[in-house]
Amino acid sequence: MMKNKLLELYNKYVWAEKPDINTIRSEFSLPSSSLPDILKILNDIKSISLEDLTKITIPDNSVSGRKAIYIPNKFFSSFVNYFPWETFALNYNSPIIGMATVWSIEDKLKCDLREVPKVYTGTENLWNIIIPTLSELIKTQEWYGFNLGDPYNKRRKRPIVRRKIEILEVQIDKYSSYYGRYSNINAYGIDVKTGQNLCLIGSNGWNLYLSEEIMNQRLEDLENYWMRGYDEKVRSLEIQIQNKESEIKNLKEERKRMMNSIDEYKKELDKIVWKDF
């Protein structure tokens, strides 16, 4: 299998801007009863991503912007979640694995995804059939990533180590449940530079990307996100300073006004205090 096939597919199908929701919603909407389980799941992922885009407001002041994988009439999944938390790349629900699943099904059955309900009439779970192809896609991809841990920790002092990763082993379990879509695909690999063994599981804080450029974009997003919190504090202090300066200015003007009228005030007091018998 060609090396870095996933990156090739990503570059072909990544949709950097917010797609037209109504168009995507109407695509690949076959009756659930006619779909193999894995296609139901792909349809379900599309629905979840569309719901996220319509209901969740995400700050847009980032470098790489909002992205999604969009394969017309077949698949749609948004990368946007609750930034800086994001779906692990080897999660069943990730856009990367969804895209790879679509390609694996078409490659294995030699037909368009929309023809699968007609072509595939076997009794074995379709997911099990594509596992070898999907595993090979993952292992022949050059991965880049880092272990972030808590993405909301803006006071982190320990440096984030950027890594080039070679995946040596992939463990993919049978997948046939809607409600299991958040399970991770376990992967084991090495840091190409140091040779360190790595256990790549999303719950352990790992973030994986298909190229160094994509990884660096997300790190710039993270830096931007953390800086935004700092900038907001600085702006808050600026507003407080402006308010205090305005208050001081008003006090000075009031003092000046009173100093200018002190002679008149003394005359009025003289009339009150020194009235004759």
Disulfide bonds with the S-S distance in Angstrom:
none
